[in-house]
Amino acid sequence: MSLFPKDAKDKEGAPFWSGPKRCPSPIPFDSKNKDHINFILSYANLIAVALKIPENRDAAAVAEMAEKAKCPDYVPKKIEVKLPEDEANGGGD
């Protein structure tokens, strides 16, 4: 999202995030939401199978572990991407 913030415009000046493109936004984790727990349970077990470690099918235990887990806030990287039309025009200036 840092490359194209919510108010980004395309080269014609139209909103970048329009039509089928939707600006991504975080979804706060809720350990009481079954969809959130089922996602974590499924994804964790896919990784477990790939790594050949025991799976955990106990949704309550996974919910408890997820509730206790702490992760830092997402901080987007600041990078610049040169689009092909920018390169052809000498950097877009």
N, C-alpha and C positions, 0 to 999 in steps of 0.2 A: 504494500500500500504506500510505502514511502516514495516509490517511483511515480505513482499516480495517486495523489491525494484525492479526497472526495470532490474537491472543486476543480480538478484538473480538466484542461481543455485539450482537444486534439488539434492538429495543424490547421484545421479550418475554423477553429474557435468554438466548436460545438462541445458540449460536455463529454468528457471521455467515458464516464460511467453512465451510459444510457443504453436503451434497447436491451439486448440480452446480457450485457455486461453489468454486473452488480458489484459495487464496492464491498470488499470483504470487511467484516467487523467481528470482533471477538464475542463469544457467547460465554457469559459467566458460568462456571461449573456449579452444579447443584447436585449434591450427593443424594438428595431425596427424589431426583428426577430419574425414573426408570430408563429413559432413553439415554441419558448421560452414562449411567452405570453399565447398561448393555453395550454401549459403544466401547467403553474402557475394557470391559470383560472380554468382548470379542477381539479387540485389537491386541490386548495383552496375550490372549491365548494363541492368536496367529503368530505372534513373535515367539512365544514359548515353543510352539511346534517347530518353527524354523530353526530355533536354537537347540532343539532336542532337550528341553528342560520340562519338568512337570507342569501341566496346566493347572489352573485354579478355576473351578466352576462354581465356587461359593460367592454368589453376588453380594451377600451381606459382608463377607470378609473383604472383598474387593472395594465395596463402598466405604468401609471403615478405613482401609489403607489410603484410598483416594482422598478422603476427607482430611486425613492427617498430612498428606503430601503438601509441600510448599514449593512453589516455583516462582522465580522472579518475573516481574512484569515484562512483557514483550517490548523491546526497544528496536524499532526498525533501523536498518543500516541506511546510511546516506550514500547512495551511489548514483552515478550518472551513466545513462545508457545512450549511446549514439545510435540513432535510427539510420537505416540505409540512406534515406533522403537527406539527412543531416550531413553524412559523410560526403555525398555527391556535391553538396553545396559548400563544402569547406568548413563544416562544424556547425551549421545552422545559424550563423550570425547574420 
